[in-house]
């Protein structure tokens, strides 16, 4: 059988990372010192050297990777289904059996990581050889493929038959054990590359993940197994799913909302500081700017996170909360942020200070959190760390987001900020706002006339 590279017109086989992992595992299994124990096996009167049993493979996988028996069975079955191990008895069924069934390691020539996939000409030669040897004793799907290939490559069918007879003639000169091994190798290779109808192709679907219900647990399915299966399917039916149309609408809304605020898509006003020497854009959008721009104020309405991340927006939000007598909520959130991103040495002192100021009974700036959150926080205060107040901070954050933030956007304060915001004048509108404006450099002094440069013409000071 010639399973070499395909012609130049063939399609390259897509390389899969899991194949290289399996092949490294197979190489370690064949190590003479630490690999699977190999010995000669007798099939009727034929002795097959370098064979392993299913029990030996499973025991080696358990000891090597410290996995359970079910996981080892699943992993060994994957190796057999990908053709790295092939059974010598009943080679039509690619599965790992936990008994004394003999297996052999596939030669690297037939591994799945070969650069080119199996060609139709090679498959035709294999079927023709099998048809001659068994005198027409092909199974149904092999007969169907044989007839299809006969019609498809009828112009080269004489070559197919000649190659099949030549390979059979060469096989007769080998020992009986070698003939059996080569026949099992070829059969396993084509069972993987041309699986029978109803058998999933591992080359198209890839390896299936193992689970706690794989292997022997699935062999004896009990009522608990079916109960867990029904519960899993019921949860799958109740899982919320988002339609692609809804996702696309949300994406379009996000793009249309953020487009005018993108300096690359919509340009910078009054000028682009990345390609010019004018830094007015940086000054107008500085964190401590006295009057924010209109685009900046509009961006606060995108989300509550946008408002808190802008120092100017957070300051105006603090002014709004003071009018509503709830400024302690934002102060507590800022104190938790300082605790989270502060130094490790100051963590115990900061935790105690925040607790005494905001959470302790009778605190000066007490914040209102629910009892469950307070219980979890008090438990964590026994061993203070920088994330001990995360639950309380999240509770206050959601309270401001759902209550104070919507009222801030509807308030006169925010409307006045929009009305008084600065709208930078546009200096010059170009088709591509990010294009670099060509600069006109001054001429080199070496090119200036002598009278203009004021230097003598000679190198030694003489005219």
C-alpha positions as CSV (number, residue, x, y, z in Angstrom):
1,X,0.0,0.0,0.0
2,X,1.4,3.4,-1.0
3,X,0.2,6.0,1.4
4,X,2.8,8.6,0.6
5,X,2.4,12.2,-0.3
6,X,-0.4,13.2,-2.5
7,X,0.2,14.9,-5.8
8,X,0.6,18.7,-6.0
9,X,-3.1,19.1,-6.7
10,X,-4.1,17.4,-3.4
11,X,-5.3,19.2,-0.3
12,X,-3.0,19.5,2.7
13,X,-4.2,17.8,5.8
14,X,-5.0,20.3,8.6
15,X,-2.6,19.8,11.5
16,X,-4.3,19.2,14.9
17,X,-2.5,19.8,18.2
18,X,-4.1,16.8,19.9
19,X,-2.4,14.4,17.4
20,X,1.0,15.6,18.4
21,X,0.1,15.1,22.0
22,X,-1.1,11.5,21.3
23,X,2.0,10.7,19.3
24,X,4.3,11.9,22.2
25,X,2.3,9.6,24.5
26,X,2.7,6.7,22.1
27,X,6.5,7.3,21.9
28,X,6.7,7.2,25.7
29,X,4.6,4.1,25.8
30,X,7.2,2.3,23.6
31,X,10.1,3.2,25.8
32,X,12.1,0.0,26.4
33,X,12.7,0.9,30.1
34,X,9.6,2.8,31.3
35,X,7.1,2.0,28.6
36,X,4.4,-0.6,28.4
37,X,5.6,-4.2,28.8
38,X,5.8,-5.9,25.4
39,X,6.0,-9.6,24.8
40,X,5.3,-12.1,22.0
41,X,1.7,-13.3,21.7
42,X,0.5,-16.4,20.0
43,X,-2.5,-16.3,17.6
44,X,-3.4,-19.9,16.9
45,X,0.0,-21.1,15.5
46,X,1.4,-17.7,14.6
47,X,3.7,-15.9,17.0
48,X,3.4,-12.1,16.9
49,X,6.3,-10.2,18.5
50,X,6.2,-6.9,20.4
51,X,2.6,-7.1,21.3
52,X,0.8,-5.6,24.4
53,X,-2.5,-6.4,26.1
54,X,-5.4,-4.1,26.9
55,X,-4.8,-4.6,30.6
56,X,-1.1,-3.6,30.3
57,X,-2.0,-0.4,28.4
58,X,-4.6,0.6,31.0
59,X,-2.3,0.0,34.0
60,X,0.5,2.0,32.4
61,X,-1.8,5.0,31.7
62,X,-3.1,4.9,35.3
63,X,0.4,4.8,36.8
64,X,1.9,7.3,34.4
65,X,-0.7,10.1,34.5
66,X,-2.3,9.3,38.0
67,X,-5.8,9.1,36.5
68,X,-8.8,7.0,37.3
69,X,-9.7,3.7,35.7
70,X,-12.5,5.3,33.7
71,X,-10.2,8.1,32.4
72,X,-7.5,5.6,31.4
73,X,-10.1,3.5,29.5
74,X,-11.3,6.6,27.7
75,X,-7.8,7.7,26.8
76,X,-6.8,4.3,25.6
77,X,-9.9,4.0,23.4
78,X,-9.0,7.4,21.8
79,X,-5.5,6.0,21.0
80,X,-7.1,2.9,19.3
81,X,-9.7,4.9,17.4
82,X,-7.0,7.3,16.0
83,X,-5.1,4.2,14.8
84,X,-2.0,4.5,17.1
85,X,-2.9,1.1,18.5
86,X,-4.5,-1.7,16.5
87,X,-6.0,-5.0,17.7
88,X,-4.7,-8.3,16.3
89,X,-7.9,-10.1,17.0
90,X,-11.1,-8.7,15.4
91,X,-9.3,-5.7,13.9
92,X,-12.6,-4.3,12.5
93,X,-13.6,-3.0,16.0
94,X,-11.3,-0.2,17.1
95,X,-11.7,-0.2,20.9
96,X,-9.6,-1.0,23.9
97,X,-10.7,-4.1,25.7
98,X,-9.7,-4.8,29.3
99,X,-8.6,-8.3,28.8
100,X,-5.7,-10.2,27.2
101,X,-6.5,-9.1,23.7
102,X,-3.2,-8.4,21.9
103,X,-2.5,-5.0,20.4
104,X,0.5,-3.6,18.5
105,X,1.7,0.0,18.1
106,X,1.1,1.4,14.6
107,X,4.2,2.2,12.6
108,X,4.8,6.0,12.2
109,X,4.3,5.7,8.5
110,X,0.6,5.3,9.1
111,X,0.2,8.0,11.8
112,X,-2.5,10.6,11.4
113,X,-0.1,13.5,11.5
114,X,1.2,12.8,8.0
115,X,1.3,15.9,5.9
116,X,-1.0,14.6,3.1
117,X,-4.3,12.8,3.5
118,X,-5.0,9.3,2.2
119,X,-5.3,9.4,-1.6
120,X,-8.1,7.7,-3.6
121,X,-5.6,5.8,-5.7
122,X,-4.1,4.2,-2.5
123,X,-7.6,3.2,-1.3
124,X,-8.4,1.7,-4.7
125,X,-5.2,-0.4,-4.5
126,X,-6.0,-1.6,-1.0
127,X,-9.6,-2.6,-2.0
128,X,-8.4,-4.3,-5.1
129,X,-5.8,-6.3,-3.2
130,X,-8.3,-7.3,-0.6
131,X,-10.8,-8.3,-3.3
132,X,-8.2,-10.5,-5.0
133,X,-7.1,-12.1,-1.7
134,X,-10.6,-12.8,-0.5
135,X,-11.9,-13.5,-4.0
136,X,-14.7,-10.9,-3.9
137,X,-15.3,-11.1,-0.1
138,X,-15.6,-7.4,0.5
139,X,-18.2,-6.0,3.0
140,X,-21.0,-3.9,1.7
141,X,-19.5,-0.4,2.1
142,X,-16.2,-1.6,0.7
143,X,-18.0,-3.0,-2.4
144,X,-19.8,0.3,-2.8
145,X,-16.5,2.3,-2.6
146,X,-14.8,-0.3,-4.9
147,X,-17.5,0.3,-7.6
148,X,-17.3,4.1,-7.2
149,X,-13.6,4.2,-7.5
150,X,-13.7,1.8,-10.5
151,X,-16.0,4.3,-12.3
152,X,-14.1,7.3,-11.1
153,X,-10.6,6.3,-12.1
154,X,-11.4,3.8,-14.8
155,X,-8.6,5.3,-17.0
156,X,-6.0,4.1,-14.5
157,X,-7.7,0.9,-13.3
158,X,-5.1,-1.3,-15.0
159,X,-2.5,0.3,-12.9
160,X,-4.5,-0.3,-9.8
161,X,-4.9,-4.0,-10.4
162,X,-1.2,-4.3,-11.4
163,X,-0.1,-2.6,-8.2
164,X,-2.4,-4.8,-6.1
165,X,-1.1,-8.1,-7.7
166,X,2.5,-6.9,-7.3
167,X,2.0,-6.2,-3.6
168,X,0.3,-9.6,-3.0
169,X,3.2,-11.3,-4.8
170,X,5.7,-9.5,-2.5
171,X,3.7,-10.4,0.6
172,X,3.9,-14.1,-0.2
173,X,7.7,-13.9,0.4
174,X,7.3,-12.7,4.0
175,X,6.7,-14.7,7.1
176,X,3.1,-15.4,8.1
177,X,3.4,-13.3,11.2
178,X,4.6,-10.3,9.2
179,X,1.8,-10.7,6.7
180,X,-0.7,-10.6,9.5
181,X,0.8,-7.5,11.1
182,X,0.9,-5.6,7.8
183,X,-2.7,-6.6,7.0
184,X,-3.9,-5.3,10.4
185,X,-1.9,-2.1,9.9
186,X,-3.4,-1.3,6.6
187,X,-6.9,-2.3,7.7
188,X,-6.6,0.0,10.8
189,X,-5.3,2.9,8.7
190,X,-8.3,2.7,6.3
191,X,-10.8,2.2,9.1
192,X,-9.6,5.6,10.5
193,X,-9.4,7.4,7.1
194,X,-12.4,5.7,5.5
195,X,-14.7,4.7,8.4
196,X,-17.8,2.5,7.7
197,X,-21.2,4.1,7.5
198,X,-22.6,5.1,11.0
199,X,-19.1,5.3,12.5
200,X,-18.0,8.9,13.4
201,X,-14.8,10.0,11.8
202,X,-12.2,11.1,14.3
203,X,-10.5,13.2,11.6
204,X,-13.6,15.4,11.2
205,X,-14.9,15.5,14.8
206,X,-11.8,15.2,16.8
207,X,-11.5,13.5,20.2
208,X,-14.4,13.4,22.5
209,X,-14.0,14.6,26.0
210,X,-14.1,12.0,28.8
211,X,-16.3,12.4,31.8
212,X,-17.1,10.7,35.0
213,X,-19.8,8.7,33.3
214,X,-17.4,7.4,30.6
215,X,-16.0,3.9,30.3
216,X,-17.2,1.3,32.6
217,X,-19.9,3.5,34.2
218,X,-21.6,3.7,30.8
219,X,-21.3,-0.1,30.3
220,X,-23.6,-0.7,33.3
221,X,-26.1,2.2,33.1
222,X,-28.1,2.4,36.3
223,X,-31.1,4.4,37.4
224,X,-28.8,7.0,38.8
225,X,-27.1,7.5,35.5
226,X,-30.4,8.0,33.7
227,X,-31.6,10.4,36.4
228,X,-28.4,12.5,36.0
229,X,-28.8,12.4,32.3
230,X,-32.4,13.6,32.5
231,X,-31.4,16.4,34.9
232,X,-28.6,17.5,32.6
233,X,-31.0,17.6,29.6
234,X,-33.6,19.5,31.6
235,X,-31.0,22.1,32.5
236,X,-29.9,22.4,28.9
237,X,-33.5,23.1,27.8
238,X,-33.8,25.8,30.4
239,X,-30.6,27.5,29.5
240,X,-31.0,31.0,28.1
241,X,-29.7,31.5,24.6
242,X,-29.3,34.8,22.7
243,X,-30.3,34.9,19.1
244,X,-27.7,36.1,16.6
245,X,-30.0,38.9,15.4
246,X,-30.1,40.2,19.0
247,X,-26.3,40.1,19.2
248,X,-25.9,41.9,15.9
249,X,-28.4,44.6,17.0
250,X,-26.5,45.1,20.2
251,X,-23.2,45.3,18.3
252,X,-24.6,47.9,15.8
253,X,-26.0,49.9,18.7
254,X,-22.6,49.8,20.5
255,X,-20.8,50.8,17.3
256,X,-23.1,53.7,16.5
257,X,-22.9,55.0,20.0
258,X,-19.1,54.8,20.3
259,X,-18.3,55.9,16.8
260,X,-18.4,59.7,17.3
261,X,-16.2,59.3,20.4
262,X,-13.5,57.3,18.6
263,X,-10.6,59.6,17.7
264,X,-9.5,57.4,14.8
265,X,-12.9,56.9,13.2
266,X,-14.3,60.4,13.8
267,X,-11.1,62.5,14.2
268,X,-9.9,64.7,17.0
269,X,-11.0,68.2,17.6
270,X,-9.6,70.8,17.3
271,X,-6.6,68.9,15.8
272,X,-5.0,65.5,16.0
273,X,-2.1,65.7,18.5
274,X,-0.6,62.4,17.2
275,X,0.3,63.9,13.8
276,X,0.6,67.6,14.6
277,X,2.4,69.8,17.1
278,X,-0.9,71.1,18.5
279,X,-1.6,69.6,22.0
280,X,-4.9,71.4,22.6
281,X,-6.7,68.0,22.5
282,X,-4.7,66.8,25.5
283,X,-5.3,69.9,27.5
284,X,-9.1,69.9,26.9
285,X,-9.4,66.2,27.9
286,X,-7.0,66.3,30.8
287,X,-8.2,64.6,34.0
288,X,-8.2,67.9,35.8
289,X,-9.9,70.0,33.1
290,X,-12.0,72.8,34.5
291,X,-14.7,72.5,31.8
292,X,-15.2,69.2,30.1
293,X,-15.9,68.8,26.4
294,X,-19.4,67.8,25.2
295,X,-18.2,64.4,23.9
296,X,-16.8,63.7,27.3
297,X,-20.0,64.6,29.1
298,X,-22.0,62.5,26.7
299,X,-19.8,59.6,27.4
300,X,-20.8,59.6,31.0
301,X,-24.3,58.5,30.0
302,X,-22.9,55.3,28.3
303,X,-22.5,53.4,31.5
304,X,-22.0,53.9,35.2
305,X,-18.5,52.6,34.8
306,X,-17.6,55.3,32.3
307,X,-18.8,57.9,34.8
308,X,-16.7,56.5,37.7
309,X,-13.5,56.1,35.6
310,X,-13.5,59.8,34.7
311,X,-12.2,62.0,37.6
312,X,-14.2,65.0,36.4
313,X,-17.4,62.9,36.0
314,X,-16.9,61.4,39.5
315,X,-16.5,64.8,41.0
316,X,-19.7,66.1,39.5
317,X,-21.5,62.9,40.6
318,X,-20.2,63.5,44.1
319,X,-21.7,67.0,44.1
320,X,-25.0,65.4,43.0
321,X,-24.9,62.9,45.8
322,X,-24.2,65.6,48.4
323,X,-27.4,67.3,47.4
324,X,-29.2,64.0,48.0
325,X,-27.4,63.3,51.3
326,X,-25.9,60.0,50.0
327,X,-22.3,61.1,49.3
328,X,-21.0,58.4,51.8
329,X,-21.8,55.7,49.2
330,X,-19.3,57.1,46.7
331,X,-16.8,57.8,49.4
332,X,-17.1,54.2,50.6
333,X,-16.6,52.9,47.0
334,X,-13.5,55.1,46.6
335,X,-12.1,53.9,49.9
336,X,-12.5,50.3,48.8
337,X,-10.7,51.1,45.6
338,X,-7.8,52.6,47.5
339,X,-7.7,49.5,49.7
340,X,-7.7,47.2,46.7
341,X,-4.9,49.0,44.8
342,X,-2.9,50.2,47.8
343,X,0.3,48.9,49.4
344,X,0.2,45.5,51.2
345,X,1.7,46.9,54.4
346,X,-1.1,49.4,54.8
347,X,-3.9,46.8,54.3
348,X,-4.8,46.1,57.9
349,X,-4.8,49.8,58.9
350,X,-6.9,50.7,55.8
351,X,-9.4,47.9,56.5
352,X,-9.9,49.0,60.1
353,X,-10.2,52.7,59.1
354,X,-12.9,51.9,56.4
355,X,-14.8,49.7,58.8
356,X,-14.8,52.3,61.6
357,X,-15.8,55.1,59.2
358,X,-18.5,53.4,57.2
359,X,-19.6,50.0,58.6
360,X,-19.2,50.0,62.4
361,X,-22.4,50.6,64.5
362,X,-22.8,54.4,65.0
363,X,-20.2,55.2,62.3
364,X,-19.9,58.8,61.2
365,X,-20.6,58.0,57.5
366,X,-22.5,54.8,57.9
367,X,-23.6,53.0,54.6
368,X,-26.6,50.8,54.4
369,X,-25.8,47.2,53.3
370,X,-27.9,44.0,53.8
371,X,-27.4,41.6,56.7
372,X,-25.9,38.8,54.6
373,X,-23.3,41.0,53.1
374,X,-22.5,42.4,56.6
375,X,-22.1,38.9,58.0
376,X,-19.7,37.8,55.3
377,X,-17.7,41.0,55.7
378,X,-17.4,40.6,59.5
379,X,-16.2,37.0,59.0
380,X,-13.5,38.3,56.7
381,X,-12.4,41.0,59.0
382,X,-10.8,38.4,61.3
383,X,-8.1,38.0,58.7
384,X,-8.0,41.3,56.8
385,X,-6.8,41.3,53.1
386,X,-7.3,43.7,50.2
387,X,-10.4,42.0,48.9
388,X,-12.2,41.6,52.3
389,X,-14.7,44.5,51.4
390,X,-15.5,43.4,47.9
391,X,-19.0,42.1,48.7
392,X,-19.9,45.4,50.5
393,X,-18.4,47.5,47.7
394,X,-20.3,45.6,45.1
395,X,-23.6,46.1,47.0
396,X,-23.0,49.8,47.2
397,X,-22.0,49.9,43.6
398,X,-25.2,48.3,42.4
399,X,-27.2,50.5,44.7
400,X,-25.7,53.7,43.1
401,X,-26.0,52.2,39.6
402,X,-29.7,51.3,39.9
403,X,-30.8,54.3,42.0
404,X,-28.5,57.3,42.0
405,X,-27.0,57.1,38.5
406,X,-30.4,57.2,36.6
407,X,-31.5,60.2,38.6
408,X,-28.1,61.9,38.0
409,X,-28.6,61.6,34.2
410,X,-32.1,63.2,34.5
411,X,-31.0,65.9,36.9
412,X,-30.6,69.6,36.1
413,X,-27.0,69.3,37.1
414,X,-26.2,66.9,34.2
415,X,-28.3,68.9,31.7
416,X,-26.4,72.1,32.7
417,X,-23.1,70.3,32.2
418,X,-24.2,69.3,28.7
419,X,-25.3,72.8,27.9
420,X,-22.1,74.4,29.2
421,X,-19.7,71.8,27.8
422,X,-17.0,72.9,25.4
423,X,-17.4,72.1,21.7
424,X,-13.9,72.4,20.1
425,X,-13.9,74.2,16.8
426,X,-12.8,72.2,13.8
427,X,-9.7,73.5,12.2
428,X,-9.7,71.7,9.0
429,X,-11.8,68.7,7.8
430,X,-9.9,66.1,5.8
431,X,-11.2,62.9,4.2
432,X,-9.0,60.8,6.4
433,X,-8.6,62.6,9.8
434,X,-5.6,60.3,10.8
435,X,-3.5,61.2,7.8
436,X,-0.3,63.0,8.6
437,X,-0.1,66.6,7.4
438,X,3.1,67.1,5.2
439,X,5.6,69.3,6.8
440,X,7.8,71.8,4.9
441,X,11.3,71.7,6.5
442,X,13.7,74.5,6.1
443,X,16.5,74.1,3.6
444,X,19.9,72.9,4.7
445,X,22.5,75.5,5.5
446,X,24.8,73.8,3.0
447,X,22.4,74.7,0.2
448,X,22.2,78.4,1.1
449,X,24.2,80.9,-0.9
450,X,27.4,82.2,0.7
451,X,26.0,85.8,1.1
452,X,23.0,84.5,3.0
453,X,24.9,82.1,5.3
454,X,27.5,84.8,6.3
455,X,30.4,82.3,6.2
456,X,33.5,82.4,4.0
457,X,33.6,80.2,1.0
458,X,37.1,78.8,1.7
459,X,37.8,76.3,4.3
460,X,40.9,78.4,5.7
461,X,39.1,81.8,5.9
462,X,40.3,83.1,2.5
463,X,37.8,84.6,0.0
